[in-house]
Amino acid sequence: MDLEQDKINRLLNWYRGIPQGPFKIDIELHRRCNLNCISCSRRADDKYEHINEFSKTIEMPKEKWLSIIREAALLGVKEWHIAGGGDPPFFPQLTFPVLHEIKKQGMFGILTTNGTNLSEEQLQTFVKIGWERIHFSIDGPNNKIHDYLRGFNGAFKKTVNTIKLLNEIKMKNSSDKPMINMNTVLSTKNYKLLPKMVKLAKKLRVKYMFVEPLIVYSRTGAQLKLKSQQLKEFQPYLKKAIKLAQRYKINSNFSNFDRNLEIELIEKSSSMHEVVKKDMDKYDIPFFSVPCYDPWFHMTIKADGRVISCDIATDEGDSIKNKTLQEIWLGSYFEKHRRLMLEKNIPDFCRQCNPSHTTQRRRLRAEIEKIKKHE
């Protein structure tokens, strides 16, 4: 069964009163990173200046993560996304055993990385185990822009060379895995360069471009958020980028149904709860009008073992250190969040919701509505 269809079927079963296991788990194995990105959510952490060292004090051991993965497989989890508040390959002794276990258990794997911490041997591992997708973060079409935004001289060259090497390894092994995605944070430094980003994606054989409007986490980051005049200036560049992506047959979240770069989504990043409410108010049927579907199919596990309903939730959540996944999934924390959603209560942390989550919710609603009409 198609993964997206499986997710929709699970949501429909919840709607019918039939509880389902989690479909997707996002994990933050650690918070260590070698870059100093201006727009990073790590800058909102009061431990930012020494966050790499702090991370070492809270991280769960490899054995715990492997047992979580095995339990998740028994619960019917289908998809994993390894990202979080650092660069996963920066701590390979933990990350790669986790990758192996996910694939050993037959589940779909996604990894987000800045692309500067991967060796040739590690890239070969991705191909060998059939890892499905790697999202490489690239914020500019050249070293001047990218290195500035990433706070690290030489980052662009390293990431581009990593992607090129991965393509060579895939070709030598006649493999189409892992699929290469390019993640970009839209800002004042690169909004006029989106067409050039598409051309770079073509050059690097990128299959999917994911562009996210900047979310403000710090004063430094706030200076990069597009203002009204820049939003107007951006429109012709966006149109050109859409045409190029279509010509090159590169899928994206700004040229298909999702339309992740609509003016409203860029303007309301960091106050996304307003858009969530607006979308929610269009529906009267309870399950269609919930602010978010995440509590019914998704969970996030942080480096310290905290389990929360989405990757931006700031509440205490539950702890995987002394409970099973099933106990947490069917326990008081997730039940509370499902109830809050059905009561149309929008948590305060939804202000920082990624615009892409909003467009994905719109797509889910459209698909569920289509199915319900034919029942």
Summary of the structure (lengths in Angstrom):
residues: 375
radius of gyration: 20.0
end to end distance: 19.7
largest distance: 56.7
contacts: 1242
relative contact order: 0.12
helix: 50%
strand: 12%
